[in-house]
Amino acid sequence: MNLLLLSLGVGAVPAFLTERVNRPAPAVRIGYLNDAASPYEGAGFVVAERAQLADLGYVLADISAGDIDDPSEFSAVLDGLDAVYVAGGNTFVLLAALRRHGADAVLTGRVRAGLPYIGSSAGSVVTGPSIEPVSLMDDPSAAPDLADRRGLGLVDTVVIPHADGALPPYPPELIARLVETYGSTYPLTLVNDDQALLVEDGSARLISSP
């Protein structure tokens, strides 16, 4: 598997994709899965996230997994992609959307088979064994149809984005409370906004991603 799990910055994306897709950026097609951002449609950070990826020169294909009611249709969408980018927003909304029509199983299978996965914030958290710890960062009530909080299980740690406390919604005090509350129950990996967790060849390591 090849995963790049971002907190905020996309600086590590070009090298990640260059090593895995042997084509120049304008020929690389990325599926931009935007379900996590649905509660914040039109918000500045939502627009900025997509724009910073597009500015790198890639072709982006917008995907709303929760609106695709046939897993085979979702599978067909992934067929035409070189990589998938799972955007930030509300992690609970994202997991609920993936579960709604079975997109979670399809996506997990494709990533395990080699489809490069780039997650940002919520898109990073959802890859772990559980999203429970980020209930202190995101509002679980935004996804009332989510039956349980098991993640996709692609990695064995819960990525905690924005861990440097630089963004106003996630001050250092909140990050410290999260670690105190969940650190003894779940394996946590704290990722600052200028970092990413790179997962390849069965190992994971923090790298720079300004």
C-alpha positions in Angstrom: 0.0 0.0 0.0 1.0 3.6 -0.6 -0.6 6.3 1.5 0.3 9.9 2.1 -1.6 11.2 5.2 -1.5 15.0 5.4 -2.5 17.4 8.1 -2.8 20.5 6.0 0.2 21.3 3.7 0.5 19.5 0.3 4.2 19.9 -0.1 4.9 16.2 -0.1 2.3 15.4 -2.8 4.4 15.9 -5.9 7.2 13.6 -4.8 4.8 11.0 -3.6 3.0 10.9 -7.0 6.1 11.2 -9.1 7.4 8.0 -7.5 4.2 6.1 -8.2 2.7 7.6 -11.4 5.2 7.8 -14.2 3.6 10.8 -16.0 3.9 14.6 -15.7 1.4 16.3 -13.5 -1.0 17.5 -16.2 -1.5 13.9 -17.2 -2.2 12.6 -13.7 -5.8 12.1 -12.9 -6.8 12.3 -9.2 -10.2 11.5 -7.7 -11.0 14.3 -5.3 -13.3 12.7 -2.7 -15.1 15.6 -1.1 -17.7 14.1 1.3 -16.1 15.3 4.5 -16.5 18.9 3.3 -20.2 18.7 2.6 -21.3 20.4 5.9 -19.0 23.4 5.0 -19.9 23.9 1.3 -18.6 27.2 0.1 -16.4 27.8 3.1 -13.0 29.4 2.5 -10.9 26.4 3.7 -12.9 24.0 1.5 -12.2 26.1 -1.6 -8.6 26.6 -0.6 -7.9 22.9 -0.1 -9.0 22.0 -3.6 -7.3 25.0 -5.1 -3.9 24.2 -3.6 -4.0 20.7 -5.1 -5.2 21.9 -8.5 -2.4 24.5 -8.5 0.1 21.6 -8.5 -1.1 20.9 -12.1 -3.1 17.7 -11.6 -6.4 16.9 -13.3 -9.0 16.6 -10.5 -12.2 14.6 -10.8 -14.7 15.4 -8.1 -16.3 12.5 -6.3 -19.1 12.4 -3.7 -19.0 8.8 -2.5 -22.2 9.1 -0.5 -24.2 10.0 -3.6 -23.1 6.9 -5.6 -25.6 4.2 -4.6 -24.0 1.3 -6.5 -20.6 0.0 -5.3 -19.8 -1.2 -8.8 -20.3 2.3 -10.1 -17.9 3.6 -7.5 -15.5 0.9 -8.5 -15.8 2.1 -12.1 -15.0 5.7 -11.1 -11.8 4.5 -9.4 -10.8 2.6 -12.6 -10.1 5.9 -14.4 -7.8 7.3 -11.7 -4.1 7.4 -11.0 -4.7 8.2 -7.3 -7.4 9.2 -4.9 -7.3 12.3 -2.6 -9.7 12.3 0.3 -10.3 15.9 1.5 -10.7 17.3 4.9 -13.8 18.4 6.8 -15.9 16.4 9.3 -14.5 12.9 9.8 -17.8 11.4 10.9 -19.6 12.7 7.9 -16.9 11.3 5.7 -17.0 7.8 7.2 -20.8 7.8 7.1 -20.7 8.7 3.4 -18.3 5.9 2.6 -20.3 3.4 4.5 -23.7 4.4 3.1 -23.5 2.4 -0.1 -20.4 0.3 0.4 -17.8 2.6 -1.0 -15.7 2.0 2.1 -15.1 -1.7 1.1 -14.4 -0.8 -2.5 -11.9 2.0 -1.6 -10.1 -0.1 1.0 -9.8 -3.0 -1.5 -8.3 -0.7 -4.2 -5.8 0.9 -1.9 -4.7 -2.5 -0.6 -4.3 -3.4 -4.3 -2.0 -0.5 -4.9 -4.1 2.6 -5.7 -2.2 5.6 -4.2 -4.2 7.2 -1.4 -3.7 10.8 -0.3 -5.7 11.9 2.7 -5.9 15.3 4.3 -7.1 15.9 7.9 -10.4 13.9 8.0 -9.2 12.0 5.0 -6.1 10.9 7.0 -8.0 10.1 10.2 -10.5 7.8 8.5 -7.7 5.4 7.4 -7.0 4.3 11.0 -8.6 1.7 13.2 -11.1 4.2 14.8 -12.2 7.8 14.4 -13.3 8.0 18.1 -10.5 10.2 19.3 -11.3 13.0 16.9 -14.8 13.3 18.5 -13.1 16.2 20.4 -12.2 17.9 17.1 -15.2 17.2 14.9 -18.9 17.1 15.7 -20.2 13.4 15.6 -23.8 14.6 15.6 -23.3 15.8 12.0 -23.5 12.1 11.0 -26.5 10.7 12.8 -26.6 7.6 10.5 -23.1 6.5 11.4 -23.6 3.2 13.3 -20.1 2.8 14.7 -16.7 4.6 14.6 -14.4 1.9 13.2 -12.1 3.4 10.6 -11.0 1.9 7.3 -8.2 0.0 9.0 -5.6 0.8 6.3 -3.1 1.9 9.0 -2.8 0.7 12.6 -2.7 4.2 14.1 -5.1 7.1 14.5 -3.7 10.1 12.8 -4.3 13.3 14.8 -4.0 16.2 12.4 -3.3 19.9 13.3 -1.3 18.6 16.3 0.9 21.7 16.5 -2.2 23.6 17.6 -1.6 26.4 15.1 -5.2 26.5 13.7 -7.6 28.3 15.9 -10.3 25.6 16.0 -7.7 23.1 17.4 -5.6 25.0 20.1 -2.8 23.2 21.9 -5.1 22.7 24.9 -7.5 20.7 22.8 -4.8 18.5 21.4 -3.4 17.9 24.9 -6.9 16.9 26.2 -7.3 14.5 23.3 -4.1 12.8 24.0 -4.9 12.6 27.7 -8.3 11.2 27.0 -7.5 8.7 24.3 -3.8 8.1 24.3 -3.9 5.1 26.6 -6.8 3.5 24.6 -5.8 4.1 20.9 -2.4 4.3 19.1 -2.1 7.9 18.1 0.2 9.6 15.7 0.3 13.4 16.0 0.9 15.1 12.7 1.7 18.9 12.5 0.3 21.0 9.7 3.6 21.0 7.9 4.0 17.2 8.2 2.6 14.0 6.7 2.6 10.4 7.6 4.1 8.4 4.7 3.0 4.7 4.6 4.9 2.4 2.2 6.4 -1.0 2.1 4.6 -1.9 5.4 6.2 0.9 7.3 5.2 4.4 8.3 7.2 7.6 9.0 6.6 11.3 9.5 8.0 13.5 6.7 7.9 17.2 5.9 4.9 18.5 3.9 4.8 22.3 4.1 
